[in-house]
Amino acid sequence: MQKKISVLLISSCLCLVFVSACLSLVFVLAQVNSDATTPQDDVDQTIESYLGKISNEPHVNSSPHVGLPADKLAKVALQHFDEGRYSLAMQTMDDAITRFPNDDQLRSVRASFLLQEQKISAALTDIEKAISINPDKAEYYLNRFIMYHHFKRDKEGLADLNKAIELDNDFLAAYFNRGGLYFTQGEFEKALEDFQTCVAISPHTPYCYFNRSAVYNELGKTAKAIKDMQHFLELNQQESWKKTAEELLANWQLN
């Protein structure tokens, strides 16, 4: 019996992985604009000082990050999160959004935190607010697709992926996820087209070949499926996917 294949759905970086029964979602925290201007002469030093203060002293009445602009507050929160201080990361975001309620990046970052806590409805509220503030940022639509997909709202999710690609014609993650969505819906020719685009945009990304091989297999193009899976194994650095790929490849080569 042929082994059932699942494709991956990813966003722009392989950072934070959520595994479901049928696919893998990789969700990246929103990038913070490092070019934004600030009224301070040395904001990075202020952040470093703040991080040292919160790690060694209890909070007092005045917040240690008073005066930081929105983008730097987001960086502080992201550093907290990266270093495992999850509650402090969320508290920083909550305080920042209280100060800057119409900053789309803050809303997007908090949506990322909420998603990882599986608070999907709250995350969706934040990303929708971010889109209402800044409707021209492609990654916001990709992030909302991930939330829609959780609720099986795939028609709306597909519309968001289409919008992301409209805004950024080279958005690898949007093509990747749209191809994955088409695959799960049995739209294999459309899926193949999107994964062909993924390979063209990023020929050294192994997961593009894994997914394209799965589509080729569904279309009965076994020789092409084998070639892509072999190339995936040459490029892949993730041990967790190596065994799956080797099993699929062995199965295809026997048939």
C-alpha positions in Angstrom: 0.0 0.0 0.0 1.3 3.4 -0.9 2.2 5.6 2.0 0.0 8.7 2.3 2.1 11.9 1.9 1.6 15.2 3.7 3.1 18.4 2.4 4.5 21.1 4.5 3.1 24.6 5.0 5.6 27.2 6.0 6.0 30.9 6.3 9.1 33.0 5.5 11.5 31.4 8.0 11.8 28.0 9.6 11.6 29.2 13.2 8.7 28.1 15.3 7.1 24.8 14.3 3.5 23.6 15.0 2.7 20.1 14.0 -0.8 18.9 13.3 -2.0 15.5 12.2 -1.8 16.2 8.5 0.8 19.0 8.0 3.4 21.2 9.5 3.0 24.9 9.9 6.0 27.1 10.6 5.1 30.6 11.8 7.6 33.4 12.0 7.4 36.4 14.3 6.9 39.6 12.4 10.1 41.4 11.5 10.7 44.6 13.3 11.8 47.6 11.2 15.4 48.3 12.2 15.5 51.5 10.1 12.9 53.3 12.0 14.0 56.6 13.5 14.1 57.2 17.2 14.4 60.3 19.4 17.1 58.6 21.5 20.9 58.8 20.7 21.5 55.2 21.6 18.3 53.1 21.9 20.1 49.8 21.7 22.1 50.6 24.8 18.8 51.6 26.5 17.4 48.1 25.6 20.4 46.4 26.9 20.2 48.3 30.1 16.5 47.5 30.4 17.1 43.8 29.9 19.8 43.8 32.5 17.5 45.6 34.9 14.6 43.2 34.6 16.7 40.2 35.0 18.2 41.4 38.2 15.6 43.6 39.9 11.9 43.5 40.5 9.8 46.0 38.7 9.1 49.2 40.5 6.4 51.7 40.0 7.8 53.3 36.9 8.2 51.0 33.8 11.9 50.5 32.8 11.0 50.8 29.1 9.3 54.2 29.3 10.5 56.3 26.4 11.2 53.5 24.0 9.5 53.8 20.6 7.2 51.1 19.3 9.7 49.2 17.1 12.2 49.0 20.0 9.5 47.8 22.4 8.8 45.0 19.9 12.5 44.1 19.8 12.5 43.9 23.6 9.5 41.6 23.6 11.0 39.4 20.9 14.2 39.1 22.9 12.2 38.1 26.0 10.4 35.5 24.0 13.6 34.1 22.4 15.1 33.8 25.8 12.1 32.0 27.3 10.6 34.8 29.3 7.1 34.3 27.8 5.0 36.1 30.3 7.3 39.1 30.3 7.3 39.2 26.5 3.5 39.3 26.5 3.4 41.9 29.2 5.8 44.1 27.3 3.5 43.8 24.2 0.4 44.5 26.2 2.0 47.7 27.6 3.3 48.7 24.2 -0.1 48.4 22.6 -1.6 50.4 25.4 0.8 53.2 24.5 0.7 52.7 20.7 -2.8 51.2 19.9 -2.5 51.9 16.2 0.9 50.4 15.5 0.5 47.5 13.1 3.8 45.8 13.9 3.1 45.6 17.6 -0.3 44.0 16.7 1.4 41.5 14.4 4.0 40.5 17.0 1.5 40.0 19.7 -0.6 37.9 17.3 2.5 35.7 16.9 2.8 35.3 20.7 -0.9 34.5 21.0 -0.8 32.0 18.2 2.0 30.1 20.0 -0.1 30.0 23.1 -2.9 28.5 21.0 -5.1 31.6 21.6 -6.1 31.6 18.0 -9.2 33.9 18.2 -7.2 36.6 20.1 -4.4 36.2 17.6 -6.8 36.6 14.7 -8.2 39.8 16.3 -4.8 41.3 16.5 -3.7 40.4 12.9 -7.0 41.8 11.6 -6.3 45.0 13.4 -2.8 45.1 11.9 -4.3 44.6 8.4 -6.8 47.4 9.0 -4.0 49.7 10.0 -1.6 48.7 7.2 -3.4 46.7 4.4 -0.3 46.7 2.1 2.0 44.3 4.1 2.0 40.9 2.5 3.2 38.9 5.5 0.1 40.0 7.5 -2.1 38.1 5.0 0.1 35.0 5.2 -0.2 35.1 9.0 -3.9 35.5 8.9 -4.1 32.5 6.5 -2.4 30.4 9.2 -5.1 31.4 11.7 -7.9 30.9 9.1 -6.5 27.5 8.4 -6.8 26.5 12.0 -10.5 27.3 11.9 -10.8 25.5 8.5 -11.8 28.8 6.8 -9.8 27.8 3.7 -11.8 29.9 1.3 -10.9 33.0 3.2 -7.3 31.7 3.7 -6.9 31.2 0.0 -8.0 34.8 -0.6 -5.4 36.0 1.8 -2.6 34.0 0.1 -3.7 35.4 -3.2 -3.6 38.9 -1.7 -0.1 38.3 -0.3 1.2 37.2 -3.7 -0.5 40.2 -5.3 1.4 42.5 -2.9 4.7 40.6 -3.3 5.2 38.5 -6.4 8.3 36.8 -5.0 6.8 35.9 -1.7 8.1 32.3 -1.3 6.1 31.5 1.8 2.8 32.5 0.2 3.4 30.3 -2.9 4.5 27.5 -0.6 1.4 27.7 1.6 -0.9 28.1 -1.4 0.6 25.1 -3.0 0.1 23.1 0.2 -3.5 24.3 0.4 -4.2 23.2 -3.2 -2.6 19.9 -2.4 -4.9 19.2 0.5 -7.8 20.1 -1.7 -6.8 17.7 -4.5 -5.9 20.6 -6.9 -2.6 18.9 -7.9 -2.0 20.9 -11.1 -2.4 24.2 -9.3 -0.2 22.9 -6.5 2.5 21.9 -9.0 2.5 25.4 -10.5 3.0 27.0 -7.1 5.8 24.6 -6.1 7.5 25.1 -9.5 7.5 28.8 -8.6 8.9 28.0 -5.2 11.8 26.1 -6.8 12.4 29.0 -9.2 12.4 31.6 -6.4 14.6 29.5 -3.9 16.3 26.6 -5.6 18.3 25.8 -2.5 15.3 25.4 -0.2 14.9 21.6 0.3 11.2 21.7 1.3 10.3 23.0 -2.1 11.5 19.8 -3.6 9.8 17.6 -0.9 6.5 19.2 -1.7 6.9 19.1 -5.5 7.9 15.4 -5.3 4.6 14.7 -3.4 2.6 16.5 -6.1 4.5 14.6 -8.9 3.7 11.4 -7.1 0.0 12.2 -7.0 0.1 13.1 -10.7 1.7 9.7 -11.5 5.0 11.2 -12.5 7.1 8.8 -10.5 10.4 9.5 -12.1 10.1 13.2 -11.4 9.0 12.5 -7.9 12.0 10.3 -7.2 14.4 12.9 -8.6 12.9 15.7 -6.4 13.0 13.5 -3.3 16.6 12.6 -4.0 17.5 16.3 -4.3 15.6 17.0 -1.1 17.7 14.5 0.7 20.9 16.1 -0.7 19.8 19.5 0.6 18.0 18.6 3.8 19.6 19.2 7.2 16.6 18.2 9.3 17.0 14.7 10.7 13.2 14.5 11.5 12.3 14.7 7.8 15.1 12.5 6.5 13.5 9.2 7.6 10.2 10.1 6.0 11.8 11.1 2.8 13.9 7.9 2.7 10.8 5.7 3.2 8.9 7.4 0.5 11.8 7.2 -1.9 12.3 3.5 -1.3 8.6 2.9 -1.8 8.5 4.8 -5.1 11.7 3.0 -6.4 10.0 -0.4 -5.8 6.9 0.5 -7.8 
